[in-house]
Amino acid sequence: MMNNFDVIVIGAGSVGVPTALALAEKKLKVLVIDHLSSPGQGQNKKAIGGIRATHSDFGKIRISQQSIEIFSSWKEKYGMDIGWISNGYSFPAYSDQDEKKLKDLLKIQKSFGLNIDWISAEEYAKLVPGINEENLKGSTYSPDDGSASPLLTINAFYLKSLELGAEYKFREKVIDLKKVSNSFNVKTDKGNYACKFIINAAGNEAAEIGKMLNIELPVVPDSHEGAITEPVERFFGPMIVDMRPSKDSANYYFYQNNEGQIIFCITPTPPFYGTDSDSTSWFLPKVAKRMVALFPKLANLKVRRTWRGQYPMSPDGFPIVSNTKEIHGFIQAVGMCGQGFMLGPGLGELIARMITDELSEDDHRILKSFELYRDFSGMEQFK
């Protein structure tokens, strides 16, 4: 006998779980299927936890603002601590070129209502005592941005969605999808299900899921490494993003979480395409050298562990959130480009409004910039 649902979500990660929560809040019968053992066992647990609305386009800014509202109010609403702190984000500039780029973007960001300003080098040195002040021009600073624990967050979202009626099937792999009249048949290695809508939130496996219904998705994972230190007394506030490229890496970024640990990541150049999750000997010496040069106070901290995960990348650095023209009801929520954790809650609510036909004017504008059929020749400035 076929099990029937309103919506089936493929993938119990940074986007799939908050989407299931948003759908359950609207009283829809929703099933989430994941081949792994529990929520967030793909790339969610490898996220470093940064959450910002500091982007370069309307869509990601609006979605991230909605996400921040969910993250920041979660404990007060539901009594579950997800490790949220409003520590802000900063992008310091050490060249005239970077200062101009940031100030030009600042005008766009402020026009979309983002709480962000330029602060002088002297002000930034007070915000981050001990930062390298040589050639420092100043920094953007967005105090409403923050961070949370990906592990605490996804479990909180999961438990709340269960409470509201969402169902989950773990250790179960989707092997075939078929559109039959006005519904879908979803076949797994353990059973068969039917639904009106499918949401592809499969992360690294997004393109594979798309092919099951002959939809080509331009999503290719590349590997990034992260690390975490021992906890220490708090000694600086915002996430620090250093955009200056070096020979074999682009930007790197780090912050101090709610438990006092420094979490950090770097963007390698060229990218390491694929799904290799083995830590490398390249990462820690490279990123540590750059971090200590920027912020010497970090020098004697002990690193507890490193890890490696993937960013499922789209060609232009923007997510793909879109119904499919060829197969209506097959909704894509893929290509998060390493930002699924920060975008997930806002996207979950947007997708729920897509399915219940409650989209606002702003929603339509957001979806236009995220659609599968867009021109991918542009590029996100703040990847």
N, C-alpha and C positions, 0 to 999 in steps of 0.2 A: 504493500500500500504506500502511495506517495504521500510524504509529509508536506503540507502546504503552508507557505508563509507569504506575507506581503512583500518582504524584502530579504534577500540573502546577501550578506557582506562577505566577501572573500578576503581574509586577512584580519587577524586580531592584533593589530599594531597601533602605531601612533595616530592613524587616521581611522582605521576600522572600528576600534573600540569606542572612541567618542562619537562616531557616527551612529553606532548601535544605540548608544545612550540617548542621543538626540531623537532617533526614530522611536525608541521606547517611550520617551517623554510625550510623544505625539500619539501614543496608544497603538502604534503599528506592531504587527507580529513580525519579529525580526530574528533571523538566525545568522550567527557568525561562524564561519568555517575556517580553521587554520590547521595546517599539517604539523605545526609544532605543538609543544606540550602544554602551554599556558599563555596568557596574554603577554604581549611585548617581548617575545623570545626571538624575534628577528632583529631589526635594527633599532627598535625603541630602546632596548636596554643598553645600547651602545651610544645613545645620544648624550651630549654633555650637559644638557639641561637649560641652555640659554633660551630666553623668550623675549623677542623684540618686535616692536612695530616699526622699527627703523629700517624701512625698505625704500625702494626708489619708485614704486608705482602704487596707484590707488588700490588695486585689488589686494595685494599682499598687506598693505597698511591696514585696510579696513578689516580684513579677516584676522590679522594679528591683534588688532585692538579688541575685537570680539573675544579672541582667545584669552587675552590678558584679563578681561573682565571675568571670565570663567575661572581662570587660575587664581586670581587674586581674591575672589570671594568664596572659593570652594570651602575652606575651613570654617568660615563663619556660617555658611549655609548648611553644611552637612556634618561638621564636626570632625572631618578627616584631615589630618595634617599631610600635605603633599610637598612640604619643604619650600613653599613659595616665599621668596623675599623680593622686595622691590628695590633692587640694588642698582638698576639703571645700566645703560650701555654707553660706551665712549669710543670715539674713533679719533685718536690723536693724529695730528699732521706734523710732519717733520720736513716738509718741502713746500715751496710756494705752489707747486703744481697740485699737491694733495690738498692744500688749504683751499685752493680755488675749486677743486672738484667737490669737496665736502660742502663748501658754502653755496655752490650752485645747486647741489642736491637739497640743501637745507631749505631753499626757497620752495622747491616742489613739495617737500615733506610738510612744511608748515602750511602750505596751501590746502593740504588734505586734513588739516587739523591735528597733526602730530605734535605732541609736547616735546619739542627739541629745540636747543639753542646752541649757538657757538659760545664757548667760554675761552678766555685768554689763557696764555701759557701759565701765568701766575695763578689764575683760578684753578687750572687743572692740576698744578703742582700741589695745591692745598687739598684738592679732592683725592689725589693719589700721591701721598707724601713719599718722596724717594724716587719718583719717576725720573728717568733721564731727561734733563732739561736742555741738553745741548741741541740747538737748532729747533727746539719745540716751538711751533707756531700757535698752538692752541688745539682745541678739540671740540667736536660735537658732543653733546651730552643730552641723553633722553632719560630722565629720572623715572618715568613710569614703566620702562622695560624692567625685566627681572629674570628670575630663574626659579626652577623647581626640580624636584627629583623625578626623573622619568619612571623609575620603578614604583615609587609611592603613588605617582599620578595615575599610571595606567591601571594599577590595582584598585585605586579609588573609583575610577571611571567604570571599571569592570564590575565591581561590587554594586555600584549604584545602578548600572544597567540591568544586572540580574534582578535586583529588587523591583525594578520597573517592568520586568517580564521578558527581557531579551534572553535568547537561548544561545548556547555556544557548543560547538563540536570541535574538540582538540584532537590532535594525532589523527586527523582525517584529511586526506588530500583530494582536492577537486581534480577529476581526470577528464571530464567532458561537460560541455554546455550546449544546449540546443534551445532554439526559439520555436515554440509550438503555438501557433495562433497568437493569442494575446498574453501568453505566459512563457516562462522559461522552465526547462528541466535541467537540474544540476545533479550530475552524477559524481559520486566520490568513490574511493576505494572501500567504503563501508555502507553506502546506502544511496538512495535517490530522493530528491527533494524538488518541489515546484514552488515558483514565486512569480510575482508580477514585475519585480525589479531586481536586478543584480548590480551590486556595487563592487567594482574591482578596486580593492585597496591592498593589493598583494605585494607592494614594495618591490623588492628585487625581482619577483616573479611576475610582475605586471604584464610584461610583453607576452609571456607564455600564456597567461590567462586570456589576453586579447585574441591571440591566434586561435583559441578554441571556437571563437565566433567569427574568424577571418577578419579581425580588426588589427591593423598594424599600429603599434604604439611605439613612438620614438623614445623609449626609456632604456638607458644603459647604465648599470651600476658602476661607480668607481670607488676605490677603497681609500679610507682615511683612518688615521690613528688618533687615539686620545689617551689621556693619562690622568691620574689623580694622586695627590700628595697626602701625607699625614695631616690631621687637623691641627690648626694653630689659632691663636687669638686673632680676631679680625683686625686687619691692618690696611685694608683699602676697600673702596666701595664698588665701583661699576665694573662690568665686563669691559676688558680692554681689547680692542681689535686693532692690530697693527697691520695696515694695508701695504706696507712697503715690500716689494718683492725681493727675493734674493736669487741666486743662481739656480737653485733647484726647489724653490718653494715660493708660494704667493703669500697670502695673509696667514696670520696665526692669531689666536685669541685665547684668553684665559680669564677666570673670575674666581672669587672665593664664595663657596656655597654656604648654605644655612648652617652647616656643621663645621665650618672653618677650613674646609679642604680646598686646595687650588685644583681646578679642573681645566685642562688645556687641550688644544687641538691645533693642527697645522694643515694647510692645503698644499700638497705636493705638486710640482710642475716638472714634466708633464704629468697628467693624471695617471693613476694606476687603475686601468679599466679591468673589470672582472669582480669576482666575489671572493677573492682570497682574503681570509680572515686571520691569517697568521701574523703576529707582531713581527716587526722588522728591526734590524740593528741600526737602520738609518734614522728612525723617528726621534728617539729620545735625545741623542747628542745634538741633532740639528735644532730641534725646537727649544731645548734647554739653553743653548748658546744664545739664541735670539732673544729669549725671554729675559735672561739675566742681563744682557746688554741694555735692554729697555728698562728693566726694573730690578736693580741689583739686590734689593731686599729678598728676592726669591732664591738667592744662591744656595743657601744651606738647608733648604727644605728637602725632606726625604720623599721620594716617589714610591707610592705603595704598589701600583700596578699600571700596566699599559694594556690597551686592547685595540682591535682593528675592526671596523665595520664599513658599511657602504652607504653612499649617497646615490639613490636611484635618480639619475640625471635626465632632464629634458634638454633639448638642444639649446634653449635660450635661458635656462636657469629659472623659469617660472613653472609652477605646477600645472598639471593637466587635470582639470575638473570639468567634466563635460558629458552630456548625453551623446550617444552616437547616432548620426543621421541614418546610417544603414540599418541599425537594429535599435529601435527606440526602447528605452528601459534598461539598456546596458550602459550603466553610468561609470565613467572612469574617475578615479580619485588617486592619481598616480604621478610619478615624476616629481616628488617633493623636494628633490635636490638637497637633501640633508636637513630640511626644515619641517619635516612632518610633525615633530613634537610640538613646535610652537604654533603651527598652522592648524593642527588636528582638531581642537575643540571648536574653533570658528568654522572650519570647513564642515565638520559634522552637522552643525546647525544649518549651514547653507544647503547641504545636500538633503537634509530633512525637508527644508522648504521647497527644494526642487520637486521632491516626490509628492508632497502634499499640495503643490501648485499654489504656494503662498509667497512667491518671489517678489521682492520690492524692486523699485527702480535701481537702487544701489546694487542689489543682488545681480540684476541683469548686466549692469556695467562690469561688475567683478567677473562674472562668468564669461563675458566677451573676451576679457584678457586671458582667461585660463582655458579657452576652448581648444579642443583637439585639432580643429581645422584652421587655426590661426597661422599667420606668417611667423616662422620661427627664426627669422633673420635678426631680430633684436637681441638685446642682452641685458639681464638684470645687473644693475650697477653695484648692488650690495649683496652678492651671493655669499 
